[in-house]
């Protein structure tokens, strides 16, 4: 089968989030089918500026078609339109304006899908909320799957969002919580094909201790990901600094990833910037636990990577997905206010024996639910919906 993965950005240097997820799945599934990527020239998701060369490319054996965006996002205009469609009475035309400004505004990509619909057996659209998914899925309705990456925000209430899920031939959810959320907010036609898959997690067989001299022989807790307000980082900094005032000897807070806000200056807050895959697992292996403060997640790869590495997690209990991982795995704790954050933080730091049990639970949870063997089987079953050789 020849299958197109449609995603807003794609590249070796795009780490984390739906785009990284898409690349992992594409590189894994190419052993079974011919996988091609249909994407834009954007590298940055704030403005969708064309940075990658347009045309054909190959990354790790996967063929990529990149198309130039027709316009960059105007943040002020986008925010104004979003406020209208999220929180005020509006029309479908207002929603279309939001989609166009949300971007990446790439009519050439949609045109390619329309002209080449017969050259692919299936189109898989990754992330429901962007321009390529809304317009692209209209061109290939009966050949489409959508991997929504849905979070509990007003975008799920839009008429245009309901159109996407109605047109899709099947849905690939990341977690039970995401499936429940979409079914409650959008309403899914009875009998529509779907499964809960997510992404495979593969921990390196040998993990070296971190080479960061400042962290060797030092206790630390870890945050990995985009450092921004929407990821709960302002609250994390507030809670951690309050805890420091009460208990100055708590472990150092180490952060890695893109810094989009100002990180507080403090001797016990260390920012490492971007890190390699090898360093990520070294840091996870040495951490007391991972902190995931985000209130909005549809899967959270780094939470699963921590569990697979035998590292406990402390997560924001306002996020049903993160709390669900902890409940099903018995591999982490969650908080919903400062007092709970303080008690969970100190509990994980002071109970080595229990933390060891938690860590073992995490490994078992990921192996059972997020090994590549499990994920590949689910994707293959859904791809089978479009396999004409099986139907003849």
C-alpha positions in Angstrom: 0.0 0.0 0.0 1.1 3.6 -0.6 0.1 5.8 2.3 0.4 9.6 2.8 1.0 11.1 6.2 -0.1 14.7 6.2 1.4 17.0 8.9 2.0 20.7 9.3 5.8 20.4 9.9 8.3 17.6 9.5 12.1 17.4 10.0 15.0 15.9 11.9 15.3 19.0 14.1 11.6 19.2 15.0 11.5 17.4 18.4 8.6 16.8 20.6 4.9 17.2 19.9 2.7 15.8 17.1 5.4 16.4 14.5 8.0 14.2 16.3 5.3 11.6 16.9 4.5 11.6 13.2 8.1 11.0 12.3 8.5 8.1 14.7 5.4 6.4 13.3 6.3 7.0 9.7 9.8 5.6 10.1 8.5 2.6 11.9 5.6 1.8 9.5 7.7 2.1 6.3 8.8 -1.5 6.9 5.3 -2.6 6.0 4.0 0.0 3.5 5.3 2.8 1.2 5.0 5.9 3.5 5.3 9.4 2.1 5.1 12.7 4.0 3.0 15.6 2.7 4.0 18.8 4.6 5.0 22.4 4.4 8.3 24.2 4.3 7.7 25.5 7.8 10.1 24.8 10.7 8.6 27.1 13.2 5.0 26.8 14.4 4.5 30.4 15.5 4.7 32.1 12.1 4.9 29.2 9.6 7.8 30.9 7.8 9.1 28.9 4.8 12.5 27.6 5.9 12.9 24.1 4.5 13.5 24.0 0.7 10.3 23.1 -1.3 10.1 19.9 -3.3 11.3 16.4 -2.6 13.5 15.2 0.3 14.3 12.0 2.0 14.9 11.6 5.8 15.7 8.2 7.3 14.3 6.4 4.3 11.0 8.3 4.2 10.1 10.4 1.1 9.0 13.9 1.9 7.0 16.3 -0.3 7.3 19.9 1.0 5.1 22.8 -0.2 5.5 26.5 0.4 3.1 28.3 2.6 1.2 31.1 0.9 1.3 33.4 4.0 2.9 33.7 7.4 0.7 33.8 10.5 -0.2 37.2 11.8 -0.2 36.7 15.6 -2.4 39.7 16.4 -4.9 38.8 13.7 -4.9 35.2 14.8 -5.5 36.0 18.4 -8.4 38.3 17.6 -10.1 35.8 15.4 -9.5 33.0 17.9 -11.1 35.0 20.7 -14.2 35.4 18.5 -14.6 31.8 17.5 -13.7 30.4 20.9 -15.7 32.7 23.2 -18.3 34.7 21.1 -21.3 34.1 18.8 -19.9 33.6 15.4 -20.5 32.1 11.9 -18.9 29.3 10.0 -17.1 31.9 7.9 -15.5 33.2 11.1 -14.3 29.6 11.8 -12.9 29.4 8.2 -11.0 32.7 8.8 -9.6 31.2 11.9 -8.4 28.1 10.1 -6.8 30.2 7.4 -5.0 32.3 9.9 -4.2 29.3 12.2 -2.4 27.8 9.2 -0.1 26.7 8.0 -1.8 28.4 5.0 -0.7 26.0 2.2 -3.1 25.7 -0.7 -0.4 24.0 -2.8 -0.4 21.1 -0.4 -4.2 20.8 -0.5 -4.1 21.0 -4.3 -1.5 18.2 -4.4 -3.8 16.0 -2.3 -6.7 16.7 -4.6 -4.7 15.9 -7.8 -3.1 12.8 -6.4 -5.9 11.2 -4.4 -5.9 8.2 -6.7 -2.1 7.7 -6.3 -2.4 6.8 -2.6 -4.4 4.1 -0.8 -4.8 6.1 2.4 -4.2 9.6 3.8 -3.4 10.0 7.5 -3.9 13.5 8.9 -2.0 14.3 12.0 -3.5 16.9 14.3 -7.1 18.1 13.7 -6.7 21.8 14.3 -4.6 22.9 11.3 -5.3 24.1 7.8 -3.9 21.0 5.9 -6.2 18.7 7.9 -9.4 20.7 7.4 -9.0 21.3 3.7 -7.1 18.1 2.9 -9.6 15.8 4.4 -12.4 17.3 2.3 -10.5 16.1 -0.8 -10.1 12.4 0.3 -13.0 11.7 2.7 -13.3 8.0 2.1 -9.5 7.5 2.1 -8.8 9.3 5.3 -7.7 8.6 8.9 -7.2 11.4 11.5 -4.9 11.3 14.5 -6.5 14.3 16.3 -4.2 15.1 19.2 -7.2 16.6 20.9 -7.0 18.6 24.1 -9.8 20.0 26.1 -10.1 23.4 24.6 -12.8 25.4 22.6 -11.5 24.2 19.2 -13.4 21.0 19.8 -16.7 22.9 19.9 -16.3 24.4 16.4 -18.6 23.3 13.6 -15.5 23.0 11.3 -14.0 20.5 13.8 -17.2 18.4 13.7 -16.9 18.4 9.9 -13.4 16.9 10.2 -14.5 14.0 12.4 -17.6 13.4 10.3 -15.6 13.2 7.1 -12.7 11.0 8.4 -13.2 7.3 7.6 -11.4 6.4 10.9 -9.8 7.9 14.0 -6.6 6.9 15.7 -6.7 8.2 19.3 -3.6 8.5 21.6 -5.3 7.6 24.9 -8.7 6.5 26.4 -9.1 10.0 27.8 -8.7 11.6 24.4 -11.3 9.2 22.9 -13.8 10.0 25.6 -13.2 13.7 25.2 -13.8 13.7 21.5 -16.8 11.5 21.7 -18.3 13.8 24.4 -17.5 17.1 22.7 -17.8 16.3 19.0 -20.1 13.3 18.7 -18.8 10.4 16.6 -21.0 8.5 14.1 -21.9 5.1 15.4 -19.8 2.4 13.7 -16.9 4.7 12.7 -13.6 2.8 12.7 -11.3 3.8 15.5 -8.6 2.5 17.9 -6.5 3.8 20.7 -2.8 3.6 19.7 -0.4 6.3 20.6 3.2 5.9 19.8 5.9 3.3 20.4 8.5 4.0 23.1 11.9 2.5 22.7 14.5 3.1 25.4 18.2 2.7 24.4 19.7 -0.6 25.7 22.6 1.1 27.3 22.2 4.5 29.0 25.3 6.4 30.2 25.3 8.7 33.2 25.0 12.3 32.3 28.2 14.0 31.4 27.0 17.3 32.9 29.4 18.0 35.7 27.0 20.3 37.6 24.6 17.4 37.9 26.9 14.5 38.7 26.5 13.3 42.3 23.6 15.8 42.7 19.9 15.1 43.2 17.6 16.7 40.7 14.1 16.6 39.3 13.6 17.1 35.6 11.3 18.9 33.1 11.8 18.3 29.4 9.7 20.1 26.7 8.8 23.5 25.5 9.2 26.0 28.4 6.1 28.2 28.0 3.0 29.2 29.8 0.7 26.8 28.0 2.8 23.9 29.3 2.2 25.0 32.9 5.7 26.3 33.4 4.7 29.5 35.1 2.9 27.5 37.8 5.8 25.1 38.0 8.2 28.0 38.7 5.9 29.5 41.3 5.3 26.2 43.1 9.0 25.2 43.1 10.2 28.5 44.4 7.6 28.4 47.2 8.8 24.9 48.1 12.4 26.1 48.1 11.5 28.7 50.7 10.0 26.1 53.0 12.6 23.3 52.3 15.9 24.8 50.9 17.5 21.3 50.6 15.1 19.9 48.0 16.6 18.6 44.7 17.6 21.0 41.9 15.1 21.7 39.2 16.6 20.9 35.8 14.9 22.1 32.6 15.7 21.1 29.0 14.0 22.3 25.7 13.0 25.4 23.9 12.8 28.4 26.3 9.9 30.6 25.2 9.6 32.5 28.6 12.0 33.9 31.1 13.2 31.2 33.4 13.7 32.4 37.0 17.3 33.1 38.1 18.2 30.8 41.0 21.1 28.6 41.9 18.8 25.6 42.1 17.2 26.1 38.7 19.3 24.8 35.9 18.5 25.3 32.2 20.3 23.1 29.7 18.8 24.2 26.4 18.3 21.6 23.7 19.6 18.2 24.4 20.3 15.1 22.3 18.3 11.8 22.5 21.2 10.2 24.4 21.4 13.0 26.9 17.6 13.0 27.4 17.7 9.3 28.5 20.8 9.9 30.6 19.0 12.8 32.4 15.9 10.7 32.9 17.9 7.8 34.3 19.5 10.0 36.9 16.5 12.1 37.9 14.5 11.6 41.2 11.4 12.0 39.0 10.1 13.8 36.0 7.7 16.8 36.5 5.0 17.3 33.8 3.1 20.5 34.7 1.1 20.8 31.5 -2.7 21.1 31.9 -3.2 20.1 28.2 -1.8 16.9 26.7 -3.2 14.3 24.3 -0.4 11.7 25.0 2.9 13.2 26.4 5.7 11.2 24.9 8.2 12.4 27.5 6.0 11.1 30.4 6.0 7.6 28.7 9.7 7.9 28.1 10.3 8.6 31.8 8.2 5.6 32.8 9.9 3.4 30.3 13.3 4.5 31.7 12.2 3.5 35.2 11.7 7.1 36.4 8.7 8.1 38.5 6.5 11.1 37.3 4.7 13.9 39.0 2.0 15.4 36.8 -0.6 18.1 36.7 -3.8 16.4 37.8 -5.9 19.0 35.9 -4.9 17.1 32.7 -7.0 13.9 32.4 -4.5 12.3 30.1 -1.6 12.6 32.4 -3.6 11.6 35.4 -4.9 8.6 33.4 -1.4 7.4 32.7 -0.7 7.6 36.5 -3.9 5.8 37.5 -3.4 2.9 34.9 0.3 2.5 35.6 0.7 3.2 39.3 3.9 4.9 38.2 3.3 8.4 39.3 1.5 11.0 41.4 -0.5 14.0 40.5 -1.3 17.4 42.1 -4.1 20.0 41.6 -2.8 22.8 44.0 0.3 23.9 45.7 -0.3 21.8 48.9 -0.6 18.6 46.8 2.5 19.5 44.8 4.5 20.0 48.0 3.4 16.7 49.6 3.9 14.7 46.4 7.2 16.3 45.7 8.6 15.5 49.2 7.0 12.1 49.2 8.8 11.0 46.0 12.1 12.5 47.3 12.0 10.7 50.6 10.6 7.2 49.8 13.3 5.4 47.8 11.7 1.9 48.3 8.3 3.0 47.1 9.8 5.0 44.2 11.6 1.8 43.1 8.2 0.0 43.0 6.7 2.9 41.1 9.5 2.8 38.6 9.0 -0.9 37.9 5.3 -0.3 37.4 6.1 2.3 34.8 8.3 0.0 32.7 5.5 -2.7 32.7 2.9 -0.1 31.7 4.8 1.2 28.7 5.8 -2.3 27.5 2.2 -3.5 27.6 0.6 -0.4 26.0 3.3 1.5 24.1 5.8 -1.0 22.7 6.2 -0.8 19.0 4.9 -4.3 18.5 1.6 -3.2 20.0 1.4 0.2 18.1 2.4 -1.3 14.7 -0.3 -3.9 14.9 -3.0 -1.3 15.6 -1.9 0.9 12.7 -1.8 -2.1 10.3 -5.3 -3.1 11.3 -6.6 0.4 10.4 -4.6 0.6 7.2 -6.3 -2.7 6.3 -9.6 -0.7 5.9 -8.1 0.7 2.6 -6.3 -2.4 1.3 -8.0 -3.2 -2.0 -6.1 -6.5 -2.3 -7.8 -7.8 0.8 -11.2 -6.7 -0.5 -10.9 -8.3 -3.9 
